[in-house]
Amino acid sequence: VWWIRQSILQALAEQSRIVRLPLNQVGSLNKINKAYSKFEQEHERKPSPEELAEQLELPADKVTDTLRVAGRHISVDAPFVEG
C-alpha cells in the first residue's frame, strides 16, 4: 500500500506547481516546511534559515536555496504596484 501513497505524492509534486521541481527538491522542501512549522509553534516566531539548517542538520545555503525556489510565482500580466 506504500506505493499508492508514493504515487499520489509524486503526482502532486509534479503537477501542483507552475514550474516543476525535481523530486529531491520537493522532498527537501517538505522537510523544511515541517521544521518551519514546528519551530514557529515552539518559539512563536519565524525561524531563520540558519536555525532551520541547524535543526535539520543541513547546510544553511541549501536551506536558503530551497526556500528561494519555493517562492511564490506571479504572472507577468499582473499589475505592477509601486511602493
mmCIF file of the N, C-alpha and C atoms, coordinates in Angstrom:
data_MODEL
# 
_entry.id   MODEL 
# 
loop_
_atom_site.group_PDB 
_atom_site.id 
_atom_site.type_symbol 
_atom_site.label_atom_id 
_atom_site.label_alt_id 
_atom_site.label_comp_id 
_atom_site.label_asym_id 
_atom_site.label_entity_id 
_atom_site.label_seq_id 
_atom_site.pdbx_PDB_ins_code 
_atom_site.Cartn_x 
_atom_site.Cartn_y 
_atom_site.Cartn_z 
_atom_site.occupancy 
_atom_site.B_iso_or_equiv 
_atom_site.pdbx_formal_charge 
_atom_site.auth_seq_id 
_atom_site.auth_comp_id 
_atom_site.auth_asym_id 
_atom_site.auth_atom_id 
_atom_site.pdbx_PDB_model_num 
ATOM 1   N N  . VAL A 1 1  ? 0.827  -1.194 0.000   1.00 0.00 ? 1  VAL A N  1 
ATOM 2   C CA . VAL A 1 1  ? 0.000  0.000  0.000   1.00 0.00 ? 1  VAL A CA 1 
ATOM 3   C C  . VAL A 1 1  ? 0.873  1.260  0.000   1.00 0.00 ? 1  VAL A C  1 
ATOM 4   N N  . TRP A 1 2  ? 2.126  1.158  0.387   1.00 0.00 ? 2  TRP A N  1 
ATOM 5   C CA . TRP A 1 2  ? 3.017  2.325  0.415   1.00 0.00 ? 2  TRP A CA 1 
ATOM 6   C C  . TRP A 1 2  ? 3.212  2.915  -0.970  1.00 0.00 ? 2  TRP A C  1 
ATOM 7   N N  . TRP A 1 3  ? 3.141  2.065  -2.005  1.00 0.00 ? 3  TRP A N  1 
ATOM 8   C CA . TRP A 1 3  ? 3.377  2.545  -3.369  1.00 0.00 ? 3  TRP A CA 1 
ATOM 9   C C  . TRP A 1 3  ? 2.243  3.436  -3.862  1.00 0.00 ? 3  TRP A C  1 
ATOM 10  N N  . ILE A 1 4  ? 1.032  3.226  -3.331  1.00 0.00 ? 4  ILE A N  1 
ATOM 11  C CA . ILE A 1 4  ? -0.097 4.089  -3.693  1.00 0.00 ? 4  ILE A CA 1 
ATOM 12  C C  . ILE A 1 4  ? 0.152  5.498  -3.161  1.00 0.00 ? 4  ILE A C  1 
ATOM 13  N N  . ARG A 1 5  ? 0.545  5.563  -1.902  1.00 0.00 ? 5  ARG A N  1 
ATOM 14  C CA . ARG A 1 5  ? 0.850  6.857  -1.279  1.00 0.00 ? 5  ARG A CA 1 
ATOM 15  C C  . ARG A 1 5  ? 1.989  7.545  -2.022  1.00 0.00 ? 5  ARG A C  1 
ATOM 16  N N  . GLN A 1 6  ? 3.024  6.780  -2.364  1.00 0.00 ? 6  GLN A N  1 
ATOM 17  C CA . GLN A 1 6  ? 4.173  7.330  -3.073  1.00 0.00 ? 6  GLN A CA 1 
ATOM 18  C C  . GLN A 1 6  ? 3.748  7.885  -4.436  1.00 0.00 ? 6  GLN A C  1 
ATOM 19  N N  . SER A 1 7  ? 2.908  7.159  -5.142  1.00 0.00 ? 7  SER A N  1 
ATOM 20  C CA . SER A 1 7  ? 2.446  7.612  -6.460  1.00 0.00 ? 7  SER A CA 1 
ATOM 21  C C  . SER A 1 7  ? 1.619  8.890  -6.363  1.00 0.00 ? 7  SER A C  1 
ATOM 22  N N  . ILE A 1 8  ? 0.769  8.962  -5.359  1.00 0.00 ? 8  ILE A N  1 
ATOM 23  C CA . ILE A 1 8  ? -0.049 10.163 -5.174  1.00 0.00 ? 8  ILE A CA 1 
ATOM 24  C C  . ILE A 1 8  ? 0.830  11.361 -4.845  1.00 0.00 ? 8  ILE A C  1 
ATOM 25  N N  . LEU A 1 9  ? 1.781  11.184 -3.928  1.00 0.00 ? 9  LEU A N  1 
ATOM 26  C CA . LEU A 1 9  ? 2.675  12.283 -3.564  1.00 0.00 ? 9  LEU A CA 1 
ATOM 27  C C  . LEU A 1 9  ? 3.529  12.725 -4.747  1.00 0.00 ? 9  LEU A C  1 
ATOM 28  N N  . GLN A 1 10 ? 3.968  11.783 -5.553  1.00 0.00 ? 10 GLN A N  1 
ATOM 29  C CA . GLN A 1 10 ? 4.771  12.115 -6.728  1.00 0.00 ? 10 GLN A CA 1 
ATOM 30  C C  . GLN A 1 10 ? 3.936  12.896 -7.746  1.00 0.00 ? 10 GLN A C  1 
ATOM 31  N N  . ALA A 1 11 ? 2.702  12.475 -7.963  1.00 0.00 ? 11 ALA A N  1 
ATOM 32  C CA . ALA A 1 11 ? 1.827  13.187 -8.901  1.00 0.00 ? 11 ALA A CA 1 
ATOM 33  C C  . ALA A 1 11 ? 1.548  14.605 -8.417  1.00 0.00 ? 11 ALA A C  1 
ATOM 34  N N  . LEU A 1 12 ? 1.306  14.760 -7.126  1.00 0.00 ? 12 LEU A N  1 
ATOM 35  C CA . LEU A 1 12 ? 1.085  16.099 -6.576  1.00 0.00 ? 12 LEU A CA 1 
ATOM 36  C C  . LEU A 1 12 ? 2.319  16.974 -6.744  1.00 0.00 ? 12 LEU A C  1 
ATOM 37  N N  . ALA A 1 13 ? 3.484  16.401 -6.494  1.00 0.00 ? 13 ALA A N  1 
ATOM 38  C CA . ALA A 1 13 ? 4.732  17.158 -6.613  1.00 0.00 ? 13 ALA A CA 1 
ATOM 39  C C  . ALA A 1 13 ? 4.969  17.611 -8.046  1.00 0.00 ? 13 ALA A C  1 
ATOM 40  N N  . GLU A 1 14 ? 4.591  16.796 -9.010  1.00 0.00 ? 14 GLU A N  1 
ATOM 41  C CA . GLU A 1 14 ? 4.846  17.125 -10.409 1.00 0.00 ? 14 GLU A CA 1 
ATOM 42  C C  . GLU A 1 14 ? 3.806  18.069 -11.002 1.00 0.00 ? 14 GLU A C  1 
ATOM 43  N N  . GLN A 1 15 ? 2.586  18.049 -10.480 1.00 0.00 ? 15 GLN A N  1 
ATOM 44  C CA . GLN A 1 15 ? 1.516  18.798 -11.130 1.00 0.00 ? 15 GLN A CA 1 
ATOM 45  C C  . GLN A 1 15 ? 0.997  19.986 -10.335 1.00 0.00 ? 15 GLN A C  1 
ATOM 46  N N  . SER A 1 16 ? 1.476  20.194 -9.129  1.00 0.00 ? 16 SER A N  1 
ATOM 47  C CA . SER A 1 16 ? 0.906  21.247 -8.298  1.00 0.00 ? 16 SER A CA 1 
ATOM 48  C C  . SER A 1 16 ? 1.590  22.597 -8.461  1.00 0.00 ? 16 SER A C  1 
ATOM 49  N N  . ARG A 1 17 ? 2.653  22.671 -9.237  1.00 0.00 ? 17 ARG A N  1 
ATOM 50  C CA . ARG A 1 17 ? 3.388  23.925 -9.392  1.00 0.00 ? 17 ARG A CA 1 
ATOM 51  C C  . ARG A 1 17 ? 3.426  24.351 -10.853 1.00 0.00 ? 17 ARG A C  1 
ATOM 52  N N  . ILE A 1 18 ? 3.590  25.647 -11.039 1.00 0.00 ? 18 ILE A N  1 
ATOM 53  C CA . ILE A 1 18 ? 3.753  26.165 -12.397 1.00 0.00 ? 18 ILE A CA 1 
ATOM 54  C C  . ILE A 1 18 ? 5.074  25.677 -12.964 1.00 0.00 ? 18 ILE A C  1 
ATOM 55  N N  . VAL A 1 19 ? 6.117  25.772 -12.150 1.00 0.00 ? 19 VAL A N  1 
ATOM 56  C CA . VAL A 1 19 ? 7.444  25.317 -12.548 1.00 0.00 ? 19 VAL A CA 1 
ATOM 57  C C  . VAL A 1 19 ? 7.720  24.016 -11.807 1.00 0.00 ? 19 VAL A C  1 
ATOM 58  N N  . ARG A 1 20 ? 7.993  22.958 -12.542 1.00 0.00 ? 20 ARG A N  1 
ATOM 59  C CA . ARG A 1 20 ? 8.226  21.648 -11.933 1.00 0.00 ? 20 ARG A CA 1 
ATOM 60  C C  . ARG A 1 20 ? 9.560  21.628 -11.201 1.00 0.00 ? 20 ARG A C  1 
ATOM 61  N N  . LEU A 1 21 ? 9.537  21.152 -9.953  1.00 0.00 ? 21 LEU A N  1 
ATOM 62  C CA . LEU A 1 21 ? 10.756 20.979 -9.170  1.00 0.00 ? 21 LEU A CA 1 
ATOM 63  C C  . LEU A 1 21 ? 11.166 19.516 -9.211  1.00 0.00 ? 21 LEU A C  1 
ATOM 64  N N  . PRO A 1 22 ? 12.464 19.235 -9.173  1.00 0.00 ? 22 PRO A N  1 
ATOM 65  C CA . PRO A 1 22 ? 12.903 17.839 -9.078  1.00 0.00 ? 22 PRO A CA 1 
ATOM 66  C C  . PRO A 1 22 ? 12.381 17.210 -7.784  1.00 0.00 ? 22 PRO A C  1 
ATOM 67  N N  . LEU A 1 23 ? 12.156 15.900 -7.814  1.00 0.00 ? 23 LEU A N  1 
ATOM 68  C CA . LEU A 1 23 ? 11.570 15.227 -6.651  1.00 0.00 ? 23 LEU A CA 1 
ATOM 69  C C  . LEU A 1 23 ? 12.424 15.368 -5.401  1.00 0.00 ? 23 LEU A C  1 
ATOM 70  N N  . ASN A 1 24 ? 13.755 15.353 -5.548  1.00 0.00 ? 24 ASN A N  1 
ATOM 71  C CA . ASN A 1 24 ? 14.585 15.513 -4.355  1.00 0.00 ? 24 ASN A CA 1 
ATOM 72  C C  . ASN A 1 24 ? 14.418 16.912 -3.762  1.00 0.00 ? 24 ASN A C  1 
ATOM 73  N N  . GLN A 1 25 ? 14.190 17.905 -4.606  1.00 0.00 ? 25 GLN A N  1 
ATOM 74  C CA . GLN A 1 25 ? 13.964 19.277 -4.131  1.00 0.00 ? 25 GLN A CA 1 
ATOM 75  C C  . GLN A 1 25 ? 12.615 19.361 -3.414  1.00 0.00 ? 25 GLN A C  1 
ATOM 76  N N  . VAL A 1 26 ? 11.618 18.659 -3.938  1.00 0.00 ? 26 VAL A N  1 
ATOM 77  C CA . VAL A 1 26 ? 10.296 18.637 -3.303  1.00 0.00 ? 26 VAL A CA 1 
ATOM 78  C C  . VAL A 1 26 ? 10.396 17.977 -1.931  1.00 0.00 ? 26 VAL A C  1 
ATOM 79  N N  . GLY A 1 27 ? 11.160 16.881 -1.836  1.00 0.00 ? 27 GLY A N  1 
ATOM 80  C CA . GLY A 1 27 ? 11.352 16.212 -0.545  1.00 0.00 ? 27 GLY A CA 1 
ATOM 81  C C  . GLY A 1 27 ? 12.037 17.118 0.458   1.00 0.00 ? 27 GLY A C  1 
ATOM 82  N N  . SER A 1 28 ? 13.066 17.830 0.024   1.00 0.00 ? 28 SER A N  1 
ATOM 83  C CA . SER A 1 28 ? 13.758 18.775 0.906   1.00 0.00 ? 28 SER A CA 1 
ATOM 84  C C  . SER A 1 28 ? 12.813 19.884 1.347   1.00 0.00 ? 28 SER A C  1 
ATOM 85  N N  . LEU A 1 29 ? 12.021 20.378 0.417   1.00 0.00 ? 29 LEU A N  1 
ATOM 86  C CA . LEU A 1 29 ? 11.080 21.445 0.737   1.00 0.00 ? 29 LEU A CA 1 
ATOM 87  C C  . LEU A 1 29 ? 10.049 20.985 1.763   1.00 0.00 ? 29 LEU A C  1 
ATOM 88  N N  . ASN A 1 30 ? 9.563  19.765 1.631   1.00 0.00 ? 30 ASN A N  1 
ATOM 89  C CA . ASN A 1 30 ? 8.601  19.236 2.602   1.00 0.00 ? 30 ASN A CA 1 
ATOM 90  C C  . ASN A 1 30 ? 9.216  19.140 3.991   1.00 0.00 ? 30 ASN A C  1 
ATOM 91  N N  . LYS A 1 31 ? 10.460 18.660 4.078   1.00 0.00 ? 31 LYS A N  1 
ATOM 92  C CA . LYS A 1 31 ? 11.144 18.571 5.374   1.00 0.00 ? 31 LYS A CA 1 
ATOM 93  C C  . LYS A 1 31 ? 11.339 19.952 5.981   1.00 0.00 ? 31 LYS A C  1 
ATOM 94  N N  . ILE A 1 32 ? 11.740 20.902 5.158   1.00 0.00 ? 32 ILE A N  1 
ATOM 95  C CA . ILE A 1 32 ? 11.963 22.266 5.644   1.00 0.00 ? 32 ILE A CA 1 
ATOM 96  C C  . ILE A 1 32 ? 10.652 22.885 6.110   1.00 0.00 ? 32 ILE A C  1 
ATOM 97  N N  . ASN A 1 33 ? 9.575  22.673 5.366   1.00 0.00 ? 33 ASN A N  1 
ATOM 98  C CA . ASN A 1 33 ? 8.273  23.222 5.765   1.00 0.00 ? 33 ASN A CA 1 
ATOM 99  C C  . ASN A 1 33 ? 7.794  22.639 7.088   1.00 0.00 ? 33 ASN A C  1 
ATOM 100 N N  . LYS A 1 34 ? 8.010  21.342 7.301   1.00 0.00 ? 34 LYS A N  1 
ATOM 101 C CA . LYS A 1 34 ? 7.627  20.724 8.574   1.00 0.00 ? 34 LYS A CA 1 
ATOM 102 C C  . LYS A 1 34 ? 8.435  21.310 9.722   1.00 0.00 ? 34 LYS A C  1 
ATOM 103 N N  . ALA A 1 35 ? 9.749  21.445 9.506   1.00 0.00 ? 35 ALA A N  1 
ATOM 104 C CA . ALA A 1 35 ? 10.609 22.018 10.542  1.00 0.00 ? 35 ALA A CA 1 
ATOM 105 C C  . ALA A 1 35 ? 10.242 23.475 10.798  1.00 0.00 ? 35 ALA A C  1 
ATOM 106 N N  . TYR A 1 36 ? 9.891  24.204 9.742   1.00 0.00 ? 36 TYR A N  1 
ATOM 107 C CA . TYR A 1 36 ? 9.492  25.606 9.854   1.00 0.00 ? 36 TYR A CA 1 
ATOM 108 C C  . TYR A 1 36 ? 8.256  25.728 10.745  1.00 0.00 ? 36 TYR A C  1 
ATOM 109 N N  . SER A 1 37 ? 7.250  24.905 10.470  1.00 0.00 ? 37 SER A N  1 
ATOM 110 C CA . SER A 1 37 ? 6.010  24.937 11.255  1.00 0.00 ? 37 SER A CA 1 
ATOM 111 C C  . SER A 1 37 ? 6.259  24.565 12.708  1.00 0.00 ? 37 SER A C  1 
ATOM 112 N N  . LYS A 1 38 ? 7.060  23.531 12.922  1.00 0.00 ? 38 LYS A N  1 
ATOM 113 C CA . LYS A 1 38 ? 7.363  23.088 14.281  1.00 0.00 ? 38 LYS A CA 1 
ATOM 114 C C  . LYS A 1 38 ? 8.093  24.186 15.055  1.00 0.00 ? 38 LYS A C  1 
ATOM 115 N N  . PHE A 1 39 ? 9.087  24.804 14.419  1.00 0.00 ? 39 PHE A N  1 
ATOM 116 C CA . PHE A 1 39 ? 9.847  25.872 15.069  1.00 0.00 ? 39 PHE A CA 1 
ATOM 117 C C  . PHE A 1 39 ? 8.935  27.046 15.403  1.00 0.00 ? 39 PHE A C  1 
ATOM 118 N N  . GLU A 1 40 ? 8.069  27.404 14.461  1.00 0.00 ? 40 GLU A N  1 
ATOM 119 C CA . GLU A 1 40 ? 7.168  28.536 14.649  1.00 0.00 ? 40 GLU A CA 1 
ATOM 120 C C  . GLU A 1 40 ? 6.210  28.298 15.820  1.00 0.00 ? 40 GLU A C  1 
ATOM 121 N N  . GLN A 1 41 ? 5.741  27.062 15.981  1.00 0.00 ? 41 GLN A N  1 
ATOM 122 C CA . GLN A 1 41 ? 4.846  26.742 17.091  1.00 0.00 ? 41 GLN A CA 1 
ATOM 123 C C  . GLN A 1 41 ? 5.577  26.776 18.425  1.00 0.00 ? 41 GLN A C  1 
ATOM 124 N N  . GLU A 1 42 ? 6.809  26.277 18.435  1.00 0.00 ? 42 GLU A N  1 
ATOM 125 C CA . GLU A 1 42 ? 7.558  26.209 19.688  1.00 0.00 ? 42 GLU A CA 1 
ATOM 126 C C  . GLU A 1 42 ? 8.075  27.569 20.147  1.00 0.00 ? 42 GLU A C  1 
ATOM 127 N N  . HIS A 1 43 ? 8.499  28.414 19.204  1.00 0.00 ? 43 HIS A N  1 
ATOM 128 C CA . HIS A 1 43 ? 9.154  29.670 19.564  1.00 0.00 ? 43 HIS A CA 1 
ATOM 129 C C  . HIS A 1 43 ? 8.314  30.912 19.282  1.00 0.00 ? 43 HIS A C  1 
ATOM 130 N N  . GLU A 1 44 ? 7.145  30.733 18.683  1.00 0.00 ? 44 GLU A N  1 
ATOM 131 C CA . GLU A 1 44 ? 6.222  31.815 18.365  1.00 0.00 ? 44 GLU A CA 1 
ATOM 132 C C  . GLU A 1 44 ? 6.872  32.927 17.548  1.00 0.00 ? 44 GLU A C  1 
ATOM 133 N N  . ARG A 1 45 ? 7.723  32.539 16.622  1.00 0.00 ? 45 ARG A N  1 
ATOM 134 C CA . ARG A 1 45 ? 8.347  33.466 15.675  1.00 0.00 ? 45 ARG A CA 1 
ATOM 135 C C  . ARG A 1 45 ? 8.825  32.667 14.476  1.00 0.00 ? 45 ARG A C  1 
ATOM 136 N N  . LYS A 1 46 ? 9.142  33.376 13.409  1.00 0.00 ? 46 LYS A N  1 
ATOM 137 C CA . LYS A 1 46 ? 9.627  32.704 12.207  1.00 0.00 ? 46 LYS A CA 1 
ATOM 138 C C  . LYS A 1 46 ? 11.104 32.356 12.373  1.00 0.00 ? 46 LYS A C  1 
ATOM 139 N N  . PRO A 1 47 ? 11.503 31.164 11.955  1.00 0.00 ? 47 PRO A N  1 
ATOM 140 C CA . PRO A 1 47 ? 12.914 30.781 12.079  1.00 0.00 ? 47 PRO A CA 1 
ATOM 141 C C  . PRO A 1 47 ? 13.765 31.387 10.970  1.00 0.00 ? 47 PRO A C  1 
ATOM 142 N N  . SER A 1 48 ? 15.027 31.566 11.268  1.00 0.00 ? 48 SER A N  1 
ATOM 143 C CA . SER A 1 48 ? 15.972 31.993 10.235  1.00 0.00 ? 48 SER A CA 1 
ATOM 144 C C  . SER A 1 48 ? 16.416 30.748 9.467   1.00 0.00 ? 48 SER A C  1 
ATOM 145 N N  . PRO A 1 49 ? 16.947 30.922 8.277   1.00 0.00 ? 49 PRO A N  1 
ATOM 146 C CA . PRO A 1 49 ? 17.460 29.759 7.538   1.00 0.00 ? 49 PRO A CA 1 
ATOM 147 C C  . PRO A 1 49 ? 18.552 29.011 8.308   1.00 0.00 ? 49 PRO A C  1 
ATOM 148 N N  . GLU A 1 50 ? 19.355 29.747 9.070   1.00 0.00 ? 50 GLU A N  1 
ATOM 149 C CA . GLU A 1 50 ? 20.412 29.109 9.858   1.00 0.00 ? 50 GLU A CA 1 
ATOM 150 C C  . GLU A 1 50 ? 19.829 28.217 10.950  1.00 0.00 ? 50 GLU A C  1 
ATOM 151 N N  . GLU A 1 51 ? 18.753 28.670 11.587  1.00 0.00 ? 51 GLU A N  1 
ATOM 152 C CA . GLU A 1 51 ? 18.110 27.863 12.628  1.00 0.00 ? 51 GLU A CA 1 
ATOM 153 C C  . GLU A 1 51 ? 17.488 26.601 12.031  1.00 0.00 ? 51 GLU A C  1 
ATOM 154 N N  . LEU A 1 52 ? 16.882 26.741 10.865  1.00 0.00 ? 52 LEU A N  1 
ATOM 155 C CA . LEU A 1 52 ? 16.321 25.566 10.194  1.00 0.00 ? 52 LEU A CA 1 
ATOM 156 C C  . LEU A 1 52 ? 17.421 24.593 9.798   1.00 0.00 ? 52 LEU A C  1 
ATOM 157 N N  . ALA A 1 53 ? 18.523 25.127 9.286   1.00 0.00 ? 53 ALA A N  1 
ATOM 158 C CA . ALA A 1 53 ? 19.643 24.279 8.875   1.00 0.00 ? 53 ALA A CA 1 
ATOM 159 C C  . ALA A 1 53 ? 20.202 23.510 10.061  1.00 0.00 ? 53 ALA A C  1 
ATOM 160 N N  . GLU A 1 54 ? 20.309 24.184 11.198  1.00 0.00 ? 54 GLU A N  1 
ATOM 161 C CA . GLU A 1 54 ? 20.825 23.522 12.401  1.00 0.00 ? 54 GLU A CA 1 
ATOM 162 C C  . GLU A 1 54 ? 19.879 22.415 12.854  1.00 0.00 ? 54 GLU A C  1 
ATOM 163 N N  . GLN A 1 55 ? 18.596 22.694 12.830  1.00 0.00 ? 55 GLN A N  1 
ATOM 164 C CA . GLN A 1 55 ? 17.602 21.713 13.263  1.00 0.00 ? 55 GLN A CA 1 
ATOM 165 C C  . GLN A 1 55 ? 17.568 20.500 12.334  1.00 0.00 ? 55 GLN A C  1 
ATOM 166 N N  . LEU A 1 56 ? 17.742 20.722 11.037  1.00 0.00 ? 56 LEU A N  1 
ATOM 167 C CA . LEU A 1 56 ? 17.666 19.638 10.057  1.00 0.00 ? 56 LEU A CA 1 
ATOM 168 C C  . LEU A 1 56 ? 19.016 19.017 9.739   1.00 0.00 ? 56 LEU A C  1 
ATOM 169 N N  . GLU A 1 57 ? 20.070 19.586 10.305  1.00 0.00 ? 57 GLU A N  1 
ATOM 170 C CA . GLU A 1 57 ? 21.440 19.133 10.043  1.00 0.00 ? 57 GLU A CA 1 
ATOM 171 C C  . GLU A 1 57 ? 21.752 19.186 8.547   1.00 0.00 ? 57 GLU A C  1 
ATOM 172 N N  . LEU A 1 58 ? 21.433 20.327 7.950   1.00 0.00 ? 58 LEU A N  1 
ATOM 173 C CA . LEU A 1 58 ? 21.702 20.590 6.540   1.00 0.00 ? 58 LEU A CA 1 
ATOM 174 C C  . LEU A 1 58 ? 22.549 21.854 6.432   1.00 0.00 ? 58 LEU A C  1 
ATOM 175 N N  . PRO A 1 59 ? 23.254 22.028 5.323   1.00 0.00 ? 59 PRO A N  1 
ATOM 176 C CA . PRO A 1 59 ? 23.972 23.287 5.126   1.00 0.00 ? 59 PRO A CA 1 
ATOM 177 C C  . PRO A 1 59 ? 22.988 24.458 4.992   1.00 0.00 ? 59 PRO A C  1 
ATOM 178 N N  . ALA A 1 60 ? 23.334 25.591 5.562   1.00 0.00 ? 60 ALA A N  1 
ATOM 179 C CA . ALA A 1 60 ? 22.449 26.760 5.537   1.00 0.00 ? 60 ALA A CA 1 
ATOM 180 C C  . ALA A 1 60 ? 22.175 27.230 4.112   1.00 0.00 ? 60 ALA A C  1 
ATOM 181 N N  . ASP A 1 61 ? 23.165 27.119 3.225   1.00 0.00 ? 61 ASP A N  1 
ATOM 182 C CA . ASP A 1 61 ? 22.948 27.568 1.849   1.00 0.00 ? 61 ASP A CA 1 
ATOM 183 C C  . ASP A 1 61 ? 21.933 26.688 1.115   1.00 0.00 ? 61 ASP A C  1 
ATOM 184 N N  . LYS A 1 62 ? 21.885 25.403 1.455   1.00 0.00 ? 62 LYS A N  1 
ATOM 185 C CA . LYS A 1 62 ? 20.894 24.509 0.833   1.00 0.00 ? 62 LYS A CA 1 
ATOM 186 C C  . LYS A 1 62 ? 19.483 24.888 1.288   1.00 0.00 ? 62 LYS A C  1 
ATOM 187 N N  . VAL A 1 63 ? 19.328 25.208 2.572   1.00 0.00 ? 63 VAL A N  1 
ATOM 188 C CA . VAL A 1 63 ? 18.024 25.628 3.090   1.00 0.00 ? 63 VAL A CA 1 
ATOM 189 C C  . VAL A 1 63 ? 17.599 26.931 2.415   1.00 0.00 ? 63 VAL A C  1 
ATOM 190 N N  . THR A 1 64 ? 18.512 27.879 2.312   1.00 0.00 ? 64 THR A N  1 
ATOM 191 C CA . THR A 1 64 ? 18.215 29.161 1.678   1.00 0.00 ? 64 THR A CA 1 
ATOM 192 C C  . THR A 1 64 ? 17.822 28.971 0.219   1.00 0.00 ? 64 THR A C  1 
ATOM 193 N N  . ASP A 1 65 ? 18.569 28.148 -0.512  1.00 0.00 ? 65 ASP A N  1 
ATOM 194 C CA . ASP A 1 65 ? 18.264 27.896 -1.922  1.00 0.00 ? 65 ASP A CA 1 
ATOM 195 C C  . ASP A 1 65 ? 16.907 27.220 -2.090  1.00 0.00 ? 65 ASP A C  1 
ATOM 196 N N  . THR A 1 66 ? 16.614 26.254 -1.230  1.00 0.00 ? 66 THR A N  1 
ATOM 197 C CA . THR A 1 66 ? 15.340 25.539 -1.321  1.00 0.00 ? 66 THR A CA 1 
ATOM 198 C C  . THR A 1 66 ? 14.175 26.474 -1.040  1.00 0.00 ? 66 THR A C  1 
ATOM 199 N N  . LEU A 1 67 ? 14.318 27.334 -0.039  1.00 0.00 ? 67 LEU A N  1 
ATOM 200 C CA . LEU A 1 67 ? 13.258 28.294 0.262   1.00 0.00 ? 67 LEU A CA 1 
ATOM 201 C C  . LEU A 1 67 ? 13.088 29.303 -0.874  1.00 0.00 ? 67 LEU A C  1 
ATOM 202 N N  . ARG A 1 68 ? 14.179 29.666 -1.519  1.00 0.00 ? 68 ARG A N  1 
ATOM 203 C CA . ARG A 1 68 ? 14.114 30.630 -2.612  1.00 0.00 ? 68 ARG A CA 1 
ATOM 204 C C  . ARG A 1 68 ? 13.351 30.057 -3.815  1.00 0.00 ? 68 ARG A C  1 
ATOM 205 N N  . VAL A 1 69 ? 13.638 28.814 -4.184  1.00 0.00 ? 69 VAL A N  1 
ATOM 206 C CA . VAL A 1 69 ? 12.954 28.228 -5.342  1.00 0.00 ? 69 VAL A CA 1 
ATOM 207 C C  . VAL A 1 69 ? 11.491 27.911 -5.041  1.00 0.00 ? 69 VAL A C  1 
ATOM 208 N N  . ALA A 1 70 ? 11.144 27.845 -3.776  1.00 0.00 ? 70 ALA A N  1 
ATOM 209 C CA . ALA A 1 70 ? 9.764  27.553 -3.402  1.00 0.00 ? 70 ALA A CA 1 
ATOM 210 C C  . ALA A 1 70 ? 8.925  28.819 -3.338  1.00 0.00 ? 70 ALA A C  1 
ATOM 211 N N  . GLY A 1 71 ? 9.530  29.944 -3.649  1.00 0.00 ? 71 GLY A N  1 
ATOM 212 C CA . GLY A 1 71 ? 8.829  31.219 -3.558  1.00 0.00 ? 71 GLY A CA 1 
ATOM 213 C C  . GLY A 1 71 ? 7.618  31.300 -4.456  1.00 0.00 ? 71 GLY A C  1 
ATOM 214 N N  . ARG A 1 72 ? 6.816  32.297 -4.199  1.00 0.00 ? 72 ARG A N  1 
ATOM 215 C CA . ARG A 1 72 ? 5.578  32.488 -4.934  1.00 0.00 ? 72 ARG A CA 1 
ATOM 216 C C  . ARG A 1 72 ? 5.868  32.992 -6.342  1.00 0.00 ? 72 ARG A C  1 
ATOM 217 N N  . HIS A 1 73 ? 5.161  32.446 -7.311  1.00 0.00 ? 73 HIS A N  1 
ATOM 218 C CA . HIS A 1 73 ? 5.288  32.892 -8.695  1.00 0.00 ? 73 HIS A CA 1 
ATOM 219 C C  . HIS A 1 73 ? 4.127  33.824 -9.006  1.00 0.00 ? 73 HIS A C  1 
ATOM 220 N N  . ILE A 1 74 ? 4.409  34.868 -9.756  1.00 0.00 ? 74 ILE A N  1 
ATOM 221 C CA . ILE A 1 74 ? 3.340  35.780 -10.150 1.00 0.00 ? 74 ILE A CA 1 
ATOM 222 C C  . ILE A 1 74 ? 3.323  35.890 -11.668 1.00 0.00 ? 74 ILE A C  1 
ATOM 223 N N  . SER A 1 75 ? 2.206  36.282 -12.189 1.00 0.00 ? 75 SER A N  1 
ATOM 224 C CA . SER A 1 75 ? 2.039  36.425 -13.627 1.00 0.00 ? 75 SER A CA 1 
ATOM 225 C C  . SER A 1 75 ? 2.751  37.677 -14.117 1.00 0.00 ? 75 SER A C  1 
ATOM 226 N N  . VAL A 1 76 ? 3.309  37.604 -15.320 1.00 0.00 ? 76 VAL A N  1 
ATOM 227 C CA . VAL A 1 76 ? 3.912  38.794 -15.909 1.00 0.00 ? 76 VAL A CA 1 
ATOM 228 C C  . VAL A 1 76 ? 2.835  39.791 -16.325 1.00 0.00 ? 76 VAL A C  1 
ATOM 229 N N  . ASP A 1 77 ? 1.591  39.354 -16.376 1.00 0.00 ? 77 ASP A N  1 
ATOM 230 C CA . ASP A 1 77 ? 0.477  40.239 -16.707 1.00 0.00 ? 77 ASP A CA 1 
ATOM 231 C C  . ASP A 1 77 ? -0.129 40.892 -15.471 1.00 0.00 ? 77 ASP A C  1 
ATOM 232 N N  . ALA A 1 78 ? 0.364  40.544 -14.293 1.00 0.00 ? 78 ALA A N  1 
ATOM 233 C CA . ALA A 1 78 ? -0.168 41.110 -13.054 1.00 0.00 ? 78 ALA A CA 1 
ATOM 234 C C  . ALA A 1 78 ? 0.157  42.600 -12.996 1.00 0.00 ? 78 ALA A C  1 
ATOM 235 N N  . PRO A 1 79 ? -0.748 43.402 -12.431 1.00 0.00 ? 79 PRO A N  1 
ATOM 236 C CA . PRO A 1 79 ? -0.476 44.840 -12.339 1.00 0.00 ? 79 PRO A CA 1 
ATOM 237 C C  . PRO A 1 79 ? 0.713  45.117 -11.419 1.00 0.00 ? 79 PRO A C  1 
ATOM 238 N N  . PHE A 1 80 ? 1.490  46.104 -11.782 1.00 0.00 ? 80 PHE A N  1 
ATOM 239 C CA . PHE A 1 80 ? 2.666  46.486 -11.006 1.00 0.00 ? 80 PHE A CA 1 
ATOM 240 C C  . PHE A 1 80 ? 2.260  47.533 -9.984  1.00 0.00 ? 80 PHE A C  1 
ATOM 241 N N  . VAL A 1 81 ? 2.590  47.290 -8.729  1.00 0.00 ? 81 VAL A N  1 
ATOM 242 C CA . VAL A 1 81 ? 2.256  48.225 -7.664  1.00 0.00 ? 81 VAL A CA 1 
ATOM 243 C C  . VAL A 1 81 ? 3.547  48.812 -7.126  1.00 0.00 ? 81 VAL A C  1 
ATOM 244 N N  . GLU A 1 82 ? 3.667  50.126 -7.181  1.00 0.00 ? 82 GLU A N  1 
ATOM 245 C CA . GLU A 1 82 ? 4.868  50.771 -6.658  1.00 0.00 ? 82 GLU A CA 1 
ATOM 246 C C  . GLU A 1 82 ? 4.734  50.957 -5.157  1.00 0.00 ? 82 GLU A C  1 
ATOM 247 N N  . GLY A 1 83 ? 5.893  50.959 -4.494  1.00 0.00 ? 83 GLY A N  1 
ATOM 248 C CA . GLY A 1 83 ? 5.856  51.252 -3.069  1.00 0.00 ? 83 GLY A CA 1 
ATOM 249 C C  . GLY A 1 83 ? 6.418  50.242 -2.250  1.00 0.00 ? 83 GLY A C  1 
# 
